[in-house]
Amino acid sequence: LPEANPVQKISIVSRGVAALGYTLNMPLEDRYLMTREELEDTLAAILGGRAAEEIVFGEISTGASNDLQQATNMAERMVKEYGMSERLGLVAHREDRGQQQFLGGGAADRAYSEDTARAIDEEISRIIRQGYQRAKEVLEAQRDSLEKVVQILFEKEVMDGDELRQVLRSEEHTSELQSPCNLVCRLLL
């Protein structure tokens, strides 16, 4: 995912009750703006743990609940604040959450209709599904790298970003040697 923030660290060491492990992604420089492509890549990266769980184990667990919350928040902001939904257009549908909670507000306090609220929910779901599908496709294509990272994490429990990039380069080089067409085919796509 070329536009996602690079991985700095991966750990499978539990952190308290909620975190069974984590992946730390940090931008290389301070950023004030993000493009749609950057947000989409970041969303797919956030959903990578859940996608890997489904690919490897054939089922899902509660382990990705925080990732799902982050992905939902990001997709919601893309739709409601950043005007990144072709279906809804260049309109911000932001609510003042603090005022609504204080006043006990609900649907009547929204500045948009129930039909628009439904369309917003559908767009958020679509963006998340699309990011999840992308995460699964990347991980399935990189299954050997995924297995190698898992092996290293079982041995060491922690891996830094440079180690991860080395594994990815190594696996990419190995697969290129196995398939002479691989590099040419990737360039053509």
Backbone bond lengths (Angstrom), bond angles and torsions (degrees), N, CA, C in turn:
res aa  C-N    CA-C-N  psi(-1)  N-CA   C-N-CA  omega(-1)  CA-C   N-CA-C  phi
1 L - - - 1.451 - - 1.529 108.46 -
2 P 1.305 116.68 89.63 1.460 120.78 -168.64 1.525 115.16 -63.14
3 E 1.304 119.04 -25.90 1.457 120.30 -176.73 1.528 113.72 -96.13
4 A 1.325 117.81 -3.50 1.473 120.81 177.78 1.519 109.15 -77.76
5 N 1.318 116.01 154.97 1.460 120.45 175.72 1.523 109.14 -60.98
6 P 1.328 117.65 139.72 1.470 119.57 -178.72 1.525 112.40 -68.45
7 V 1.317 114.71 148.33 1.466 121.19 178.29 1.522 108.71 -71.33
8 Q 1.320 115.98 131.80 1.467 121.90 175.81 1.525 111.22 -101.66
9 K 1.351 115.73 -33.36 1.459 119.23 -175.97 1.526 109.42 -161.66
10 I 1.336 115.06 144.34 1.459 122.45 173.54 1.522 106.93 -126.91
11 S 1.323 116.50 136.48 1.458 120.06 179.51 1.521 109.77 -140.87
12 I 1.321 115.48 142.62 1.467 119.83 172.52 1.524 110.30 -109.38
13 V 1.333 116.28 12.87 1.455 121.47 177.30 1.522 108.21 -79.87
14 S 1.342 117.29 127.47 1.460 121.50 179.58 1.510 110.87 -62.15
15 R 1.328 114.83 141.26 1.455 122.33 176.07 1.531 107.35 -123.66
16 G 1.308 116.75 93.40 1.458 120.02 179.01 1.514 111.80 74.19
17 V 1.309 114.88 -157.35 1.463 121.24 -176.21 1.519 111.77 -80.11
18 A 1.330 117.49 -38.11 1.456 120.52 -169.36 1.530 114.29 -87.95
19 A 1.318 118.87 -33.50 1.460 120.80 -172.39 1.520 111.20 -101.84
20 L 1.321 116.05 113.58 1.459 121.51 177.73 1.519 111.10 -85.02
21 G 1.266 117.00 -7.36 1.451 125.27 -179.05 1.512 106.71 164.82
22 Y 1.326 116.75 178.72 1.455 117.99 -178.59 1.524 110.65 -161.36
23 T 1.322 113.96 162.59 1.449 122.90 170.26 1.519 106.66 -122.87
24 L 1.322 116.35 124.35 1.462 121.72 -179.56 1.516 108.49 -99.22
25 N 1.328 115.89 115.15 1.457 122.85 176.37 1.523 107.44 -111.56
26 M 1.313 116.50 127.94 1.460 120.26 -179.18 1.528 109.41 -133.00
27 P 1.329 116.60 140.81 1.465 118.43 175.62 1.529 110.23 -68.03
28 L 1.311 115.83 153.78 1.457 120.79 179.51 1.532 111.56 -75.96
29 E 1.307 116.38 -20.34 1.463 121.64 -179.20 1.526 109.00 -146.89
30 D 1.327 116.25 163.37 1.465 119.82 176.24 1.515 109.15 -62.51
31 R 1.340 115.21 136.21 1.458 119.67 -178.49 1.505 109.38 -129.13
32 Y 1.313 114.33 140.90 1.455 119.78 179.20 1.516 112.04 -115.87
33 L 1.312 115.73 -18.53 1.457 121.81 -179.94 1.520 109.18 -131.51
34 M 1.331 116.17 150.44 1.461 121.27 173.76 1.515 108.32 -134.53
35 T 1.319 116.01 140.48 1.457 120.91 176.79 1.526 109.81 -81.90
36 R 1.302 115.53 167.31 1.469 119.91 176.42 1.528 110.26 -59.84
37 E 1.336 116.61 -41.58 1.463 120.18 179.94 1.533 111.03 -61.87
38 E 1.318 117.04 -41.64 1.463 120.68 177.70 1.524 110.78 -63.12
39 L 1.320 117.06 -42.51 1.463 120.44 178.64 1.527 110.99 -65.60
40 E 1.321 117.42 -41.46 1.467 120.95 179.37 1.527 111.49 -64.36
41 D 1.334 117.30 -42.20 1.468 120.28 177.53 1.525 110.62 -65.30
42 T 1.338 116.80 -41.10 1.457 120.96 178.87 1.517 110.50 -64.09
43 L 1.317 117.19 -41.69 1.460 121.77 178.19 1.527 110.82 -60.98
44 A 1.317 117.17 -45.08 1.472 120.77 178.27 1.530 110.23 -62.91
45 A 1.329 116.75 -39.42 1.469 120.22 178.65 1.528 110.82 -64.06
46 I 1.314 116.70 -41.72 1.466 120.85 178.74 1.524 110.71 -59.94
47 L 1.320 116.40 -37.55 1.463 121.25 -177.28 1.524 113.30 -85.31
48 G 1.331 117.14 0.97 1.467 121.56 -176.95 1.515 113.90 -61.65
49 G 1.331 117.96 -38.43 1.464 120.21 -179.98 1.515 111.86 -63.47
50 R 1.329 116.16 -44.06 1.464 120.52 178.89 1.518 110.51 -65.13
51 A 1.344 115.84 -41.55 1.463 120.08 179.61 1.528 110.94 -64.48
52 A 1.330 117.03 -41.76 1.470 120.91 178.90 1.517 110.63 -62.73
53 E 1.308 116.34 -40.15 1.464 121.09 178.54 1.532 110.52 -59.22
54 E 1.318 116.22 -45.02 1.463 119.90 179.97 1.528 111.60 -67.49
55 I 1.328 116.95 -40.94 1.466 121.20 -179.44 1.527 110.74 -65.43
56 V 1.319 117.25 -47.88 1.463 121.59 -174.00 1.518 112.00 -76.13
57 F 1.333 117.28 -46.17 1.461 120.71 -173.43 1.524 114.21 -100.25
58 G 1.323 117.26 -12.50 1.455 120.16 -179.34 1.514 113.47 73.17
59 E 1.320 116.72 11.74 1.459 121.55 176.30 1.520 108.53 -154.07
60 I 1.320 115.54 172.48 1.458 120.51 -178.14 1.521 109.35 -122.07
61 S 1.347 114.89 160.95 1.466 120.04 -179.91 1.527 109.18 -132.37
62 T 1.297 115.64 -171.12 1.462 121.40 178.98 1.527 111.70 -83.78
63 G 1.307 118.40 -1.04 1.453 122.63 -174.29 1.514 115.63 -61.22
64 A 1.310 118.11 -23.95 1.468 120.87 -175.58 1.529 112.66 -100.75
65 S 1.312 118.04 19.08 1.467 119.26 -174.60 1.527 112.27 -60.10
66 N 1.335 117.70 -41.28 1.462 119.61 178.30 1.523 111.01 -67.28
67 D 1.330 117.25 -37.66 1.465 120.93 177.45 1.530 110.43 -62.18
68 L 1.320 116.53 -41.39 1.465 120.20 179.15 1.524 111.41 -65.05
69 Q 1.317 116.94 -37.53 1.463 120.95 177.30 1.528 110.32 -64.61
70 Q 1.337 116.69 -44.89 1.472 120.52 177.93 1.529 111.12 -61.93
71 A 1.318 116.46 -44.21 1.467 120.88 -179.31 1.527 110.48 -63.72
72 T 1.320 116.81 -42.32 1.463 120.81 179.70 1.520 110.27 -63.86
73 N 1.328 117.23 -44.57 1.466 120.56 178.96 1.526 111.07 -60.90
74 M 1.338 116.30 -42.62 1.459 119.89 -179.74 1.526 111.09 -64.99
75 A 1.322 116.99 -47.08 1.464 120.79 179.98 1.527 110.73 -63.40
76 E 1.312 116.96 -39.04 1.471 121.03 178.70 1.530 110.34 -62.40
77 R 1.306 116.91 -43.34 1.462 119.96 179.16 1.532 110.82 -66.66
78 M 1.331 117.04 -37.39 1.462 120.11 177.62 1.523 110.52 -58.76
79 V 1.327 116.23 -41.41 1.460 121.42 -176.76 1.525 111.68 -81.21
80 K 1.335 116.59 -48.48 1.460 120.43 -169.72 1.527 114.69 -87.83
81 E 1.337 117.81 -23.72 1.462 119.22 -176.01 1.516 114.00 -115.60
82 Y 1.344 117.09 -36.23 1.452 120.10 -171.01 1.527 114.00 -97.67
83 G 1.332 118.30 -2.49 1.461 120.64 179.96 1.520 113.18 61.90
84 M 1.345 117.46 36.31 1.464 121.66 -176.65 1.524 112.50 -101.38
85 S 1.313 115.89 30.54 1.454 120.90 176.09 1.519 108.54 -119.47
86 E 1.317 115.98 117.25 1.465 119.21 178.18 1.518 110.83 -63.26
87 R 1.308 116.52 -33.98 1.466 120.96 -178.40 1.527 111.49 -65.62
88 L 1.341 117.42 -41.55 1.463 120.92 -176.59 1.517 113.45 -94.96
89 G 1.309 116.47 -16.64 1.450 119.98 175.51 1.517 114.10 81.81
90 L 1.304 115.08 -167.57 1.456 123.28 -174.70 1.520 111.79 -87.27
91 V 1.315 114.96 60.49 1.463 120.91 -179.96 1.520 108.02 -129.09
92 A 1.313 115.81 136.30 1.461 120.33 175.05 1.521 108.53 -90.56
93 H 1.314 115.61 129.74 1.470 121.46 179.89 1.520 109.33 -116.10
94 R 1.295 115.83 45.87 1.457 121.03 -175.29 1.520 109.94 -83.05
95 E 1.324 114.12 143.63 1.461 120.39 177.41 1.506 108.70 -112.19
96 D 1.311 116.99 153.60 1.456 121.11 174.23 1.515 107.06 -88.29
97 R 1.348 115.24 90.88 1.461 120.76 -173.91 1.528 112.61 -60.42
98 G 1.321 117.59 -39.76 1.462 120.34 -179.05 1.511 111.94 -60.39
99 Q 1.318 116.59 -44.99 1.457 120.53 -179.83 1.524 110.52 -67.58
100 Q 1.313 117.78 -40.79 1.461 120.15 -179.84 1.517 111.41 -63.22
101 Q 1.332 116.82 -43.13 1.459 119.43 -179.69 1.522 110.29 -65.65
102 F 1.322 116.51 -41.14 1.454 120.38 -178.65 1.524 111.01 -64.74
103 L 1.311 115.80 -42.54 1.460 120.50 -177.29 1.525 112.62 -87.34
104 G 1.336 116.22 -2.14 1.464 118.67 -177.04 1.510 111.52 71.35
105 G 1.320 116.03 27.93 1.461 121.09 -175.44 1.507 113.13 -66.37
106 G 1.285 114.91 161.80 1.453 121.69 178.69 1.504 109.17 -149.32
107 A 1.321 115.86 -142.31 1.455 121.38 -176.69 1.518 112.15 -59.97
108 A 1.328 117.83 -33.15 1.457 120.65 -177.53 1.536 111.37 -67.11
109 D 1.326 118.03 -21.81 1.457 121.46 -177.98 1.526 112.95 -89.57
110 R 1.320 117.46 -5.01 1.456 120.61 179.21 1.515 109.77 -71.45
111 A 1.324 114.26 150.74 1.465 119.78 177.85 1.527 110.92 -93.37
112 Y 1.337 116.84 15.27 1.454 120.26 -179.99 1.526 109.57 -143.07
113 S 1.325 114.60 164.61 1.461 121.55 -173.11 1.522 113.00 -76.88
114 E 1.310 114.83 168.86 1.464 121.32 175.42 1.525 110.79 -63.44
115 D 1.341 116.84 -36.18 1.465 120.40 176.94 1.531 110.98 -63.17
116 T 1.323 116.58 -41.49 1.464 120.36 177.40 1.524 110.34 -66.47
117 A 1.321 117.26 -40.62 1.469 121.01 177.84 1.526 110.02 -59.79
118 R 1.317 117.11 -41.77 1.466 121.45 178.15 1.530 110.27 -64.33
119 A 1.331 116.54 -42.94 1.462 120.50 178.82 1.534 110.77 -63.85
120 I 1.320 117.47 -38.81 1.460 121.65 177.14 1.526 109.60 -61.33
121 D 1.332 116.86 -48.32 1.471 120.96 178.94 1.521 111.29 -59.11
122 E 1.323 116.87 -41.89 1.464 120.73 -179.93 1.528 111.28 -65.95
123 E 1.321 117.39 -39.30 1.463 121.35 178.59 1.524 111.26 -67.27
124 I 1.317 117.46 -41.83 1.460 121.08 177.12 1.524 109.73 -59.98
125 S 1.319 116.06 -46.32 1.472 120.36 178.67 1.522 111.38 -62.37
126 R 1.315 117.34 -40.33 1.463 121.12 -179.85 1.529 110.93 -63.96
127 I 1.319 116.49 -44.65 1.463 120.60 -179.25 1.529 110.46 -63.15
128 I 1.325 116.66 -42.19 1.464 120.51 179.04 1.530 110.88 -65.91
129 R 1.331 117.07 -44.96 1.476 120.04 177.63 1.519 111.10 -59.60
130 Q 1.325 116.70 -42.23 1.459 121.70 179.94 1.534 110.10 -63.83
131 G 1.327 117.70 -43.80 1.467 121.17 177.81 1.516 111.75 -63.90
132 Y 1.328 116.25 -40.30 1.466 121.04 179.48 1.523 110.66 -65.49
133 Q 1.315 116.73 -42.45 1.463 120.92 178.62 1.526 110.34 -63.52
134 R 1.308 115.83 -39.87 1.468 119.88 178.10 1.521 110.80 -64.53
135 A 1.330 117.10 -43.28 1.468 121.21 177.80 1.525 110.15 -59.06
136 K 1.338 117.21 -44.43 1.461 120.74 179.69 1.528 111.21 -63.30
137 E 1.315 117.21 -42.08 1.467 120.39 -179.74 1.526 111.33 -62.84
138 V 1.327 116.54 -43.92 1.464 120.55 179.79 1.528 109.86 -63.57
139 L 1.331 116.83 -46.10 1.466 120.05 -177.87 1.526 112.15 -67.79
140 E 1.331 116.91 -37.39 1.461 118.87 177.25 1.525 110.69 -65.49
141 A 1.334 116.69 -39.10 1.465 120.32 178.25 1.526 111.15 -69.60
142 Q 1.321 117.16 -26.40 1.466 122.61 -178.28 1.533 111.21 -109.95
143 R 1.319 117.47 31.24 1.464 121.44 -174.84 1.530 112.53 -56.99
144 D 1.331 118.04 -40.05 1.471 120.34 178.87 1.527 110.90 -62.18
145 S 1.321 116.79 -41.64 1.471 120.77 177.43 1.520 110.43 -64.82
146 L 1.319 117.02 -41.26 1.458 121.35 178.21 1.526 110.19 -58.20
147 E 1.323 116.95 -46.74 1.463 121.32 -179.65 1.533 111.34 -63.37
148 K 1.319 116.77 -39.37 1.464 120.94 179.10 1.534 110.73 -65.46
149 V 1.316 117.28 -42.56 1.475 121.54 178.16 1.526 109.72 -62.75
150 V 1.315 117.12 -43.21 1.470 120.89 178.36 1.528 110.03 -59.79
151 Q 1.319 116.74 -44.97 1.466 121.40 179.38 1.526 110.88 -58.96
152 I 1.312 117.37 -46.01 1.468 121.46 179.59 1.525 110.47 -64.18
153 L 1.318 117.19 -42.41 1.470 120.22 -179.35 1.526 111.51 -66.41
154 F 1.313 118.03 -35.89 1.468 119.72 175.94 1.527 111.14 -64.35
155 E 1.318 116.50 -34.39 1.463 120.64 179.91 1.529 112.09 -78.04
156 K 1.332 117.37 -44.97 1.463 121.47 -170.92 1.533 114.72 -107.91
157 E 1.308 118.14 -19.46 1.469 126.20 -178.10 1.524 114.19 72.17
158 V 1.322 118.13 -22.00 1.460 122.00 -179.09 1.529 108.19 -137.63
159 M 1.328 115.36 143.51 1.463 120.88 179.75 1.519 107.38 -142.08
160 D 1.331 117.29 133.85 1.459 117.88 177.82 1.529 110.10 -90.60
161 G 1.324 115.12 167.89 1.458 120.79 -175.18 1.509 113.98 -60.46
162 D 1.328 117.30 -36.48 1.460 119.87 179.47 1.528 111.26 -65.07
163 E 1.330 116.80 -39.10 1.474 120.26 176.25 1.523 110.46 -62.74
164 L 1.325 116.70 -41.79 1.460 120.92 178.77 1.526 110.26 -61.35
165 R 1.316 116.96 -48.19 1.458 120.22 -179.65 1.529 111.30 -62.15
166 Q 1.317 117.02 -34.69 1.470 120.87 177.40 1.530 110.11 -64.98
167 V 1.328 117.43 -43.28 1.469 121.11 177.55 1.526 109.81 -61.86
168 L 1.323 117.41 -44.44 1.461 120.58 -179.06 1.523 111.26 -63.72
169 R 1.315 117.43 -42.81 1.474 120.54 177.31 1.525 110.65 -64.01
170 S 1.318 116.92 -42.30 1.458 122.22 -179.19 1.529 110.50 -63.21
171 E 1.315 116.71 -46.65 1.469 120.65 -179.95 1.521 111.10 -67.24
172 E 1.335 116.85 -36.94 1.459 120.46 178.23 1.523 109.86 -64.38
173 H 1.317 116.74 -43.63 1.468 121.58 179.25 1.530 110.44 -63.13
174 T 1.328 117.19 -42.19 1.462 121.75 179.07 1.525 110.65 -61.97
175 S 1.326 117.28 -44.96 1.464 119.32 -178.26 1.525 110.77 -69.30
176 E 1.346 118.09 -31.57 1.463 120.18 176.55 1.522 110.30 -65.66
177 L 1.317 117.14 -38.10 1.463 120.18 178.53 1.519 110.99 -67.77
178 Q 1.331 116.49 -33.23 1.461 120.30 -179.08 1.524 111.62 -74.12
179 S 1.312 117.48 -27.70 1.454 120.68 -177.16 1.525 109.82 -130.57
180 P 1.333 118.05 104.53 1.457 119.90 -177.77 1.525 112.84 -61.70
181 C 1.309 117.65 -26.22 1.459 121.40 -179.21 1.526 111.94 -80.56
182 N 1.312 117.16 -17.85 1.466 121.60 -170.53 1.522 113.09 -52.89
183 L 1.320 118.87 -52.51 1.456 121.33 -177.75 1.513 110.80 -64.97
184 V 1.320 118.04 -44.48 1.458 121.76 -179.95 1.525 110.29 -63.11
185 C 1.329 116.16 -43.66 1.457 120.12 -179.92 1.528 111.23 -62.81
186 R 1.333 117.25 -41.09 1.468 120.98 178.57 1.504 111.06 -63.69
187 L 1.340 117.22 -38.35 1.460 120.27 179.32 1.520 111.20 -67.02
188 L 1.323 116.40 -36.63 1.461 119.66 -179.30 1.519 112.56 -71.87
189 L 1.321 116.21 -30.49 1.468 119.67 179.90 1.502 108.89 -77.01
